[in-house]
Amino acid sequence: MYLRRLEVHGFKAFADRQRFEFGPGMTVIAGPNGSGKSNVADALRWALGEQSSKQIRARKTEDVIFSGSDKRRQMGLAEVTLYLDNSDGWMPIEFNEVAVTRRAHRSGNNEYLINNQQVRLSDVLDLFRRAQVGQNSYAHMSQGLVDEVLALRPSDRRELIEEAADVRRHRHQLTLSERRLVETRDNLGHVRMLIREVEPRLRALARQSRRAARYQELAADLSDALQVVLEAELREALEVQTASQATHDQQSQAFNTARAELQKTEARLAEVERHLAERRTALESAQTRERDLAEEGLRLEQAVALAAQRLELLAVRRTELETAIEAQDIPADDASAIDATIAEFDAAMTAAQTELARQREALTSADEATRAVLRDLSEAEARRARLEMEIEDGERRIREEQERAEADARARVQAAAQRIDLLRL
């Protein structure tokens, strides 16, 4: 066993990280006074778990942390790590090299690590105690220790010899064993008291145990019965779900059919609206034509009335002339002139009658055209009303199908939720 190396950082005068390598054999650290030789020994003792500030020449924990200088500011922690060779297994730990680290913070807290694993101070002390290496063992001889040993009283010297002979470790173990034995006796007394307290309740506990066993049997029977009932309900729910799914499929098919019919009806409605727009345009033209024909008919009626009046006047005039001719003896020349006049009157009357007949025919044609346009308009309005009724019926059927589909969906969701609840039970 030997100390391989020592790493110091922030401990006393070692502001920078320093590494000291120790090989087999003897290693001597030499230097002038104040160079830090004693600080190396103090770092070794401090890393071994020394708790006495006096032994490491300090008053408190902050004194072991580098306090700063003119060129360097003070540090917040001190760290010392010992690297020990354990290839021959002299320490009770399964590592060939053991690294023991101690850190001190200005807050007064200390940290202990073994191979970079944080441990307690007692773990470090126990490790070194079992390896017969400690801050008070003979493995660490500080300056002036030989003179102190020679000046010790026999009782104190005996303690030192017992420490060197590893008697203290056994005494410590003996003390721990006696303490554990006392604790065991106390625990045994507590157990006996608990037994005396529990004995009167054993009968009640036995009854409760039998009841609990009976309860478990009944609970098992109830669980089996519930399982049978729930399986039956689950089968019924599955059947209901299957029927609902079939109904939903049928209704979905009917819904799709109704939607297709609605689309056809909408297409027909668009076509009818287009025809209706054309018919409205034609109606407006017919109405314009009707107004024109009405005006023309009115004009023709006025012309017919005027022609009739003229015809009556001509007839009266003719009668008067014929009466005058019969009453008087008119010369042949005058008679010829009168006959010519009468012929002109007859021709004018014939022309007026012909014009009256033509205008009457035109008025009749205008009336027939107007009646035809009104009849077409009435038929278009009737077709539009029928198509609107068909569209309303289709929309109503679609709403019913949607409501039925939503109801089926809610029923399926409820059935699925009940099935999940049954499976959870």
TAJOMO-V174755 format. One record per helix or strand. SS is the DSSP state (helix for helix, strand for strand). FROM is the first residue (numbers start at 1). LEN is the number of residues. If there is no record, write none. Layout:
BEGIN
SS	FROM	LEN
SS	FROM	LEN
END
This chain:
BEGIN
strand	3	7
strand	11	1
strand	14	1
strand	18	4
helix	37	11
helix	54	3
helix	61	4
strand	65	1
strand	77	9
strand	97	9
strand	110	5
strand	117	3
helix	121	10
helix	145	7
helix	154	11
helix	167	33
helix	202	126
helix	332	93
END
